[in-house]
Amino acid sequence: MRVGDIMSRYVEFIPADARASEAAELMGDLDVGALPVGSADNLEGIVTDRDILYRVVAKGLSGADVPVSAILSRPVIGCGAEDSLQAAMDVMAAHHIRRLAVRETGGRVIGWVTMADLARHLLVESSPFQELLREVTEPPR
């Protein structure tokens, strides 16, 4: 199975000049822990809920005053849609990250894959896990 088979194809970007409070609000609306900064053609970085927590809240700053550009993380590590799920997991493990931008050969962002996407897929496709689910959900005979 390939990354393109499980990645999220809808990617919501936030502009670098947006405020940290706007990023936090958008993350809440979308129920995500990170947002790519910039656009599909110009990925400037990524801002995570942890970036906001440690670089704004913990320092006692106002999220309304801090631009996303001041707290984003770089570089954004990525992979290709044709990469294997194992390759994506290896990249995440090597870089200690939870999400990857999925890019075309020219660098344009075409999707996003997260550790949660991978875990969900691996659990659903796991025969032992499926057997366990059947055992705990079927009524006793």
MDAnalysis code that builds the backbone (N, CA, C; Angstrom):
import MDAnalysis as mda
import numpy as np

u = mda.Universe.empty(423, n_residues=141, atom_resindex=np.repeat(np.arange(141), 3), trajectory=True)
u.add_TopologyAttr("name", ["N", "CA", "C"] * 141)
u.add_TopologyAttr("resid", np.arange(1, 142))
u.add_TopologyAttr("resname", ["MET", "ARG", "VAL", "GLY", "ASP", "ILE", "MET", "SER", "ARG", "TYR", "VAL", "GLU", "PHE", "ILE", "PRO", "ALA", "ASP", "ALA", "ARG", "ALA", "SER", "GLU", "ALA", "ALA", "GLU", "LEU", "MET", "GLY", "ASP", "LEU", "ASP", "VAL", "GLY", "ALA", "LEU", "PRO", "VAL", "GLY", "SER", "ALA", "ASP", "ASN", "LEU", "GLU", "GLY", "ILE", "VAL", "THR", "ASP", "ARG", "ASP", "ILE", "LEU", "TYR", "ARG", "VAL", "VAL", "ALA", "LYS", "GLY", "LEU", "SER", "GLY", "ALA", "ASP", "VAL", "PRO", "VAL", "SER", "ALA", "ILE", "LEU", "SER", "ARG", "PRO", "VAL", "ILE", "GLY", "CYS", "GLY", "ALA", "GLU", "ASP", "SER", "LEU", "GLN", "ALA", "ALA", "MET", "ASP", "VAL", "MET", "ALA", "ALA", "HIS", "HIS", "ILE", "ARG", "ARG", "LEU", "ALA", "VAL", "ARG", "GLU", "THR", "GLY", "GLY", "ARG", "VAL", "ILE", "GLY", "TRP", "VAL", "THR", "MET", "ALA", "ASP", "LEU", "ALA", "ARG", "HIS", "LEU", "LEU", "VAL", "GLU", "SER", "SER", "PRO", "PHE", "GLN", "GLU", "LEU", "LEU", "ARG", "GLU", "VAL", "THR", "GLU", "PRO", "PRO", "ARG"])
u.atoms.positions = np.array([
    [0.842, -1.174, 0.000],
    [0.000, 0.000, 0.000],
    [0.888, 1.238, 0.000],
    [0.394, 2.279, -0.657],
    [1.144, 3.519, -0.830],
    [0.550, 4.663, -0.008],
    [1.348, 5.682, 0.266],
    [0.912, 6.856, 1.020],
    [-0.310, 7.493, 0.369],
    [-0.316, 7.572, -0.953],
    [-1.430, 8.183, -1.683],
    [-2.767, 7.499, -1.437],
    [-2.732, 6.246, -0.990],
    [-3.969, 5.511, -0.728],
    [-4.636, 5.929, 0.578],
    [-3.879, 6.498, 1.504],
    [-4.469, 6.830, 2.809],
    [-4.333, 8.307, 3.189],
    [-3.588, 9.076, 2.408],
    [-3.351, 10.474, 2.780],
    [-4.633, 11.299, 2.710],
    [-4.646, 12.383, 3.459],
    [-5.726, 13.358, 3.353],
    [-5.427, 14.229, 2.139],
    [-6.380, 14.311, 1.248],
    [-6.168, 15.100, 0.038],
    [-6.569, 16.556, 0.224],
    [-7.418, 16.801, 1.207],
    [-7.809, 18.175, 1.501],
    [-6.845, 18.714, 2.550],
    [-6.107, 19.734, 2.180],
    [-5.126, 20.325, 3.088],
    [-5.483, 21.797, 3.268],
    [-5.689, 22.204, 4.498],
    [-5.995, 23.600, 4.826],
    [-4.697, 24.283, 5.242],
    [-4.324, 25.322, 4.521],
    [-3.113, 26.085, 4.813],
    [-3.480, 27.344, 5.595],
    [-2.507, 27.883, 6.317],
    [-2.683, 29.154, 7.000],
    [-1.562, 30.081, 6.520],
    [-1.880, 31.347, 6.300],
    [-0.826, 32.272, 5.857],
    [0.176, 32.562, 6.976],
    [1.406, 32.847, 6.606],
    [2.460, 33.125, 7.579],
    [2.167, 34.375, 8.396],
    [1.397, 35.310, 7.842],
    [1.105, 36.539, 8.581],
    [-0.136, 36.428, 9.473],
    [-0.774, 35.266, 9.469],
    [-1.904, 35.037, 10.388],
    [-1.361, 35.032, 11.816],
    [-2.203, 35.272, 12.764],
    [-1.828, 35.285, 14.176],
    [-1.899, 33.874, 14.764],
    [-1.134, 33.635, 15.790],
    [-1.127, 32.334, 16.463],
    [-2.525, 31.978, 16.958],
    [-3.272, 32.965, 17.433],
    [-4.638, 32.707, 17.905],
    [-5.532, 32.234, 16.764],
    [-5.332, 32.762, 15.557],
    [-6.101, 32.310, 14.393],
    [-5.752, 30.862, 14.058],
    [-4.478, 30.529, 14.159],
    [-4.045, 29.150, 13.892],
    [-4.673, 28.203, 14.903],
    [-4.669, 28.596, 16.173],
    [-5.258, 27.748, 17.214],
    [-6.750, 27.556, 16.969],
    [-7.420, 28.625, 16.599],
    [-8.856, 28.528, 16.333],
    [-9.133, 27.623, 15.139],
    [-8.356, 27.770, 14.073],
    [-8.548, 26.929, 12.889],
    [-8.252, 25.468, 13.208],
    [-7.217, 25.207, 13.998],
    [-6.913, 23.830, 14.396],
    [-8.097, 23.226, 15.154],
    [-8.694, 24.019, 16.032],
    [-9.859, 23.543, 16.766],
    [-11.033, 23.260, 15.857],
    [-11.282, 24.157, 14.912],
    [-12.391, 23.968, 13.959],
    [-12.201, 22.711, 13.119],
    [-10.952, 22.463, 12.719],
    [-10.651, 21.315, 11.852],
    [-10.337, 20.043, 12.639],
    [-10.185, 20.168, 13.959],
    [-9.803, 19.056, 14.815],
    [-8.481, 18.427, 14.373],
    [-7.474, 19.300, 14.188],
    [-6.132, 18.861, 13.807],
    [-5.127, 19.462, 14.774],
    [-3.952, 18.907, 14.816],
    [-2.911, 19.391, 15.708],
    [-1.835, 20.193, 15.016],
    [-2.001, 20.436, 13.714],
    [-0.986, 21.188, 12.975],
    [-1.581, 21.734, 11.689],
    [-0.969, 22.801, 11.220],
    [-1.373, 23.398, 9.950],
    [-0.127, 23.710, 9.126],
    [-0.158, 23.392, 7.845],
    [0.933, 23.838, 6.987],
    [0.802, 25.349, 6.780],
    [1.934, 26.020, 6.708],
    [1.969, 27.472, 6.560],
    [2.387, 27.810, 5.134],
    [1.603, 28.677, 4.494],
    [1.890, 29.092, 3.129],
    [0.815, 28.596, 2.191],
    [1.248, 27.919, 1.138],
    [0.320, 27.395, 0.138],
    [0.857, 26.089, -0.419],
    [0.061, 25.445, -1.249],
    [0.489, 24.175, -1.844],
    [1.753, 24.345, -2.681],
    [1.900, 25.512, -3.306],
    [3.078, 25.768, -4.144],
    [4.244, 26.366, -3.377],
    [3.980, 26.900, -2.194],
    [5.027, 27.552, -1.401],
    [4.840, 27.210, 0.075],
    [5.281, 26.030, 0.452],
    [5.168, 25.571, 1.838],
    [6.295, 26.199, 2.647],
    [5.934, 27.118, 3.553],
    [6.925, 27.879, 4.313],
    [7.328, 27.198, 5.614],
    [6.460, 26.370, 6.136],
    [6.729, 25.698, 7.396],
    [5.465, 25.030, 7.891],
    [5.478, 24.661, 9.146],
    [4.319, 24.035, 9.773],
    [4.186, 24.626, 11.176],
    [2.967, 24.872, 11.594],
    [2.724, 25.331, 12.953],
    [1.881, 24.271, 13.652],
    [2.320, 23.873, 14.822],
    [1.635, 22.821, 15.567],
    [1.036, 23.388, 16.845],
    [0.145, 22.610, 17.422],
    [-0.416, 23.012, 18.712],
    [0.691, 23.144, 19.756],
    [1.711, 22.326, 19.664],
    [2.851, 22.401, 20.584],
    [3.654, 23.677, 20.368],
    [3.806, 24.104, 19.112],
    [4.479, 25.377, 18.838],
    [3.756, 26.516, 19.551],
    [2.433, 26.514, 19.449],
    [1.629, 27.562, 20.085],
    [1.758, 27.472, 21.608],
    [1.705, 26.270, 22.131],
    [1.799, 26.084, 23.578],
    [3.150, 26.556, 24.120],
    [4.244, 26.073, 23.519],
    [5.566, 26.356, 24.057],
    [6.128, 27.715, 23.646],
    [5.785, 28.190, 22.456],
    [6.386, 29.433, 21.964],
    [5.509, 30.666, 22.181],
    [4.252, 30.438, 22.611],
    [3.359, 31.568, 22.867],
    [2.837, 31.492, 24.301],
    [2.038, 30.492, 24.586],
    [1.366, 30.387, 25.887],
    [2.370, 30.297, 27.036],
    [3.335, 29.404, 26.938],
    [4.292, 29.207, 28.036],
    [5.134, 30.451, 28.299],
    [5.285, 31.288, 27.288],
    [6.064, 32.521, 27.454],
    [5.192, 33.698, 27.882],
    [3.905, 33.439, 28.073],
    [3.010, 34.495, 28.516],
    [2.684, 35.521, 27.440],
    [2.862, 35.146, 26.181],
    [2.575, 36.062, 25.077],
    [1.116, 35.960, 24.670],
    [0.638, 36.960, 23.989],
    [-0.733, 36.941, 23.476],
    [-0.727, 36.364, 22.066],
    [-1.532, 35.340, 21.861],
    [-1.643, 34.730, 20.535],
    [-2.137, 35.699, 19.478],
    [-2.834, 36.742, 19.903],
    [-3.325, 37.757, 18.965],
    [-2.191, 38.652, 18.479],
    [-1.063, 38.652, 19.187],
    [0.060, 39.518, 18.826],
    [1.188, 38.795, 18.097],
    [1.182, 37.481, 18.142],
    [2.301, 36.712, 17.598],
    [1.938, 36.151, 16.225],
    [2.699, 36.527, 15.188],
    [2.424, 35.965, 13.862],
    [2.894, 34.507, 13.783],
    [2.193, 33.748, 12.987],
    [2.555, 32.340, 12.775],
    [3.999, 32.236, 12.284],
    [4.443, 33.183, 11.477],
    [5.815, 33.151, 10.948],
    [6.866, 33.143, 12.058],
    [6.526, 33.673, 13.233],
    [7.485, 33.736, 14.343],
    [7.580, 32.432, 15.121],
    [6.636, 31.523, 14.918],
    [6.630, 30.296, 15.733],
    [6.613, 29.015, 14.904],
    [6.564, 29.131, 13.583],
    [6.472, 27.925, 12.758],
    [7.754, 27.114, 12.834],
    [7.652, 25.857, 12.473],
    [8.791, 24.948, 12.457],
    [9.204, 24.699, 11.014],
    [10.512, 24.584, 10.837],
    [11.083, 24.289, 9.522],
    [12.205, 23.285, 9.711],
    [12.548, 22.525, 8.740],
    [11.851, 22.349, 7.470],
    [10.651, 21.428, 7.642],
    [9.787, 21.424, 6.656],
    [8.670, 20.484, 6.655],
    [9.148, 19.240, 5.919],
    [9.183, 18.142, 6.626],
    [9.630, 16.874, 6.048],
    [8.466, 16.291, 5.259],
    [8.762, 15.688, 4.130],
    [7.696, 15.148, 3.305],
    [8.050, 13.821, 2.672],
    [7.113, 13.367, 1.891],
    [7.275, 12.123, 1.151],
    [6.451, 12.243, -0.125],
    [6.454, 11.210, -0.930],
    [5.669, 11.189, -2.161],
    [4.469, 10.273, -2.029],
    [3.478, 10.514, -2.852],
    [2.266, 9.697, -2.823],
    [2.552, 8.238, -3.177],
    [3.592, 7.995, -3.943],
    [3.927, 6.632, -4.345],
    [4.815, 5.913, -3.331],
    [5.260, 6.618, -2.304],
    [6.087, 5.981, -1.275],
    [5.264, 4.950, -0.505],
    [5.930, 3.933, -0.028],
    [5.244, 2.907, 0.764],
    [4.917, 3.450, 2.151],
    [3.928, 2.836, 2.793],
    [3.602, 3.223, 4.158],
    [4.792, 2.989, 5.083],
    [5.524, 1.932, 4.840],
    [6.709, 1.654, 5.663],
    [7.740, 2.761, 5.509],
    [7.948, 3.235, 4.278],
    [8.905, 4.318, 4.052],
    [8.467, 5.575, 4.796],
    [7.158, 5.882, 4.777],
    [6.641, 7.055, 5.490],
    [6.866, 6.897, 6.993],
    [6.599, 5.715, 7.518],
    [6.815, 5.482, 8.954],
    [8.289, 5.604, 9.305],
    [9.162, 5.130, 8.432],
    [10.602, 5.227, 8.676],
    [11.047, 6.689, 8.719],
    [10.519, 7.510, 7.826],
    [10.860, 8.938, 7.796],
    [10.373, 9.606, 9.081],
    [9.138, 9.300, 9.487],
    [8.601, 9.876, 10.721],
    [9.465, 9.486, 11.921],
    [9.840, 8.242, 12.004],
    [10.654, 7.761, 13.125],
    [12.040, 8.413, 13.111],
    [12.636, 8.511, 11.949],
    [13.976, 9.076, 11.845],
    [14.019, 10.546, 12.252],
    [12.925, 11.260, 11.986],
    [12.883, 12.698, 12.275],
    [12.076, 13.035, 13.530],
    [11.531, 12.011, 14.186],
    [10.719, 12.204, 15.399],
    [9.563, 13.174, 15.137],
    [8.823, 12.911, 14.058],
    [7.693, 13.759, 13.698],
    [6.433, 12.919, 13.537],
    [5.282, 13.577, 13.539],
    [3.990, 12.895, 13.505],
    [3.226, 13.094, 12.214],
    [3.743, 13.926, 11.323],
    [3.014, 14.226, 10.089],
    [3.984, 14.535, 8.971],
    [3.551, 14.210, 7.760],
    [4.373, 14.449, 6.574],
    [3.552, 15.157, 5.507],
    [4.183, 16.124, 4.854],
    [3.588, 16.705, 3.657],
    [3.778, 15.684, 2.545],
    [2.756, 15.506, 1.729],
    [2.874, 14.609, 0.577],
    [3.006, 15.514, -0.638],
    [4.105, 15.350, -1.365],
    [4.435, 16.264, -2.456],
    [4.578, 15.563, -3.790],
    [4.272, 16.325, -4.820],
    [4.555, 15.890, -6.189],
    [6.058, 16.041, -6.419],
    [6.514, 15.545, -7.535],
    [7.935, 15.628, -7.863],
    [8.439, 17.070, -7.839],
    [7.651, 18.020, -8.302],
    [8.065, 19.416, -8.325],
    [8.001, 20.108, -6.979],
    [7.486, 19.437, -5.945],
    [7.439, 20.007, -4.615],
    [6.071, 20.488, -4.169],
    [5.100, 20.564, -5.079],
    [3.751, 21.017, -4.723],
    [3.116, 20.040, -3.732],
    [2.504, 20.580, -2.676],
    [1.837, 19.744, -1.672],
    [0.509, 19.254, -2.234],
    [0.331, 17.939, -2.242],
    [-0.910, 17.354, -2.763],
    [-1.692, 16.600, -1.692],
    [-1.115, 16.529, -0.490],
    [-1.792, 15.819, 0.584],
    [-0.984, 15.891, 1.859],
    [-1.518, 15.196, 2.861],
    [-0.909, 15.206, 4.194],
    [-1.147, 13.828, 4.783],
    [-0.164, 13.247, 5.414],
    [-0.346, 11.960, 6.074],
    [0.181, 12.086, 7.500],
    [-0.605, 11.572, 8.440],
    [-0.242, 11.678, 9.845],
    [-0.033, 10.297, 10.453],
    [0.573, 10.303, 11.621],
    [0.740, 9.047, 12.344],
    [-0.628, 8.415, 12.626],
    [-1.624, 9.250, 12.908],
    [-2.972, 8.733, 13.162],
    [-3.528, 8.047, 11.918],
    [-3.286, 8.612, 10.730],
    [-3.734, 7.977, 9.483],
    [-3.100, 6.596, 9.342],
    [-1.803, 6.536, 9.593],
    [-1.088, 5.260, 9.475],
    [-1.578, 4.249, 10.501],
    [-1.738, 4.689, 11.737],
    [-2.196, 3.778, 12.795],
    [-3.592, 3.256, 12.497],
    [-4.477, 4.145, 12.066],
    [-5.848, 3.748, 11.742],
    [-5.845, 2.700, 10.634],
    [-5.073, 2.944, 9.600],
    [-5.009, 2.000, 8.494],
    [-4.432, 0.655, 8.942],
    [-3.337, 0.713, 9.687],
    [-2.702, -0.531, 10.119],
    [-3.609, -1.341, 11.033],
    [-4.368, -0.680, 11.888],
    [-5.292, -1.399, 12.764],
    [-6.445, -2.013, 11.982],
    [-6.977, -1.267, 11.058],
    [-8.113, -1.763, 10.275],
    [-7.693, -2.934, 9.393],
    [-6.476, -2.870, 8.875],
    [-5.996, -3.923, 7.981],
    [-5.381, -5.112, 8.720],
    [-5.232, -5.018, 10.017],
    [-4.580, -6.054, 10.789],
    [-5.525, -7.241, 11.031],
    [-5.162, -8.404, 10.568],
    [-5.984, -9.605, 10.784],
    [-6.139, -9.943, 12.265],
    [-5.060, -9.933, 13.057],
    [-5.242, -10.222, 14.489],
    [-6.157, -9.201, 15.172],
    [-6.036, -7.944, 14.806],
    [-6.890, -6.923, 15.392],
    [-8.345, -7.140, 14.988],
    [-8.582, -7.480, 13.743],
    [-9.939, -7.726, 13.270],
    [-10.549, -8.936, 13.980],
    [-9.748, -9.964, 14.194],
    [-10.225, -11.150, 14.913],
    [-10.585, -10.794, 16.350],
    [-9.745, -10.013, 16.995],
    [-10.028, -9.563, 18.355],
    [-11.328, -8.759, 18.399],
    [-11.519, -7.862, 17.451],
    [-12.760, -7.080, 17.394],
    [-13.980, -7.991, 17.265],
    [-13.869, -8.995, 16.405],
    [-14.980, -9.939, 16.247],
    [-15.269, -10.658, 17.554],
    [-14.217, -11.086, 18.231],
    [-14.400, -11.817, 19.492],
    [-15.053, -10.980, 20.576],
    [-14.703, -9.698, 20.642],
    [-15.271, -8.874, 21.709],
    [-16.612, -8.257, 21.348],
    [-16.979, -8.280, 20.077],
    [-18.244, -7.665, 19.687],
    [-19.350, -8.677, 19.379],
    [-18.979, -9.922, 19.102],
    [-20.005, -10.925, 18.819],
    [-20.581, -11.455, 20.133],
    [-21.878, -11.674, 20.163],
    [-22.468, -12.225, 21.391],
    [-21.947, -13.634, 21.664],
    [-21.837, -14.020, 22.930],
    [-21.348, -15.367, 23.261],
    [-22.343, -16.423, 22.745],
    [-21.838, -17.564, 22.420],
    [-22.676, -18.651, 21.897],
    [-23.092, -19.585, 22.966],
])
